[in-house]
Amino acid sequence: MDPDGVLEAAMRRIRPWDGATVLDLGCGTGFHLPFFAREAARVIGVEPHAALAAAAGRRVRDLPNVTVRVGTAQRIPLPDASVDVVHARWAYFFGPGCEPGLAELRRVLRRGGAAMIIDNDATRSTFGGWFRRWLTSYDAESVERFWAAQGFSREPLLTRWSFQNRDDLAAVLRIEFPADLADAFLAEHPGCEVDYAINLWWRVYGLAPLGGSRA
């Protein structure tokens, strides 16, 4: 996923995390925790599913600046104003309904802290087309309106999947989609790369815009 580092570069432009406290919200098995730990002073992974949190804990057991906790976006197990950067990847697909979690982001972020939420852009790219065919009820315009109303800015990015062989591509497609759709997509799509559009939704909290009030 993203072998060119497009997403990483965009996140660094918004809020570098060297020396920061980073919260990876919905960290799953902790895949991204070591990445942040290389530069952050402290990294906390929060994951609602205990088995996944345990796997994340095993992944980072030799990293002294990383901890993993079981918790939800609606009840983040951290003190007020204790985090500089929140990273949430594939954790907020649908926008509306996320308001309790966003209230918690506001609570745990320090003044000047940034929330960066990575989501699918279903309006373009090969993967976006596949996503729409799988989830026909998905309303991309509604999701975009939701994030804009919440004060988030949108950074549209075009990344790619790159696999060494077709078998690896097939395995991932069968994780992402029902078997019949995965087989159809594989038959339609040649090669071992897939263009993949994403939205990086981001907001810096606690700073006053020109002529405005703090939020």
Steps between C-alpha positions, in 0.01 A plus 500: 500500500636839395859392414573856385432651844235742371291480818797524734623815327156660522469421872843645571403824327198533727659407834842332542513259793868509597510534879119493521246282674309307233170318541426233239125464538363166383854365473393142423798266521732798534644509150566878509623524861870427427492754216396781734725375781814568295454876551228560758581536867202285592248294301172363633295251303131477590295212362146385597555131425701331776648231274630758254633715783685197635655441158604866487656466843706205384614694193638789709617315812861601432417868441518683835323814375187314382200384702177335385165535677156358444253781444258658256488826307203602714691440826872548441689379810727806520501823704388837369751689285754217494557440126663699219401291197209263440526256211186304403534287189194323356324558833241757387342384175160659514524844663156555656484316832862574590415808709565338842843389385581844364404653836756269658764613250441856609534396864827308475683729256722776631463853369649498151466122474390344173257225409571319173233261375569281196197383306413360159423741218225308324459760226808403296772242435472129431460416867236772542297340222530161664393647833185650343412169333534324836316757714238644270334700779817701572438874455839665447353850474325462835823385662690796360234744621521346846875549535488852364227588753723361777775745407727252322698576188530249218828395340415277200785259428564237236696203629542146371519138599805322362536121523777263400256261334136444414452249781574768759258740330232230499555427869453865595194542279340203675563666835351829385197374305259205478644212301282550191590867470866436571512245219324739263738785582799272454374386160443857387825650625835403343838521663606530863424865577177678594453876507339593831354843584467605862389804694717632779263694724685720746442765760723694740321563828513798733649762270308812409456569128547860386197698610347193663463340840684199641337161439 
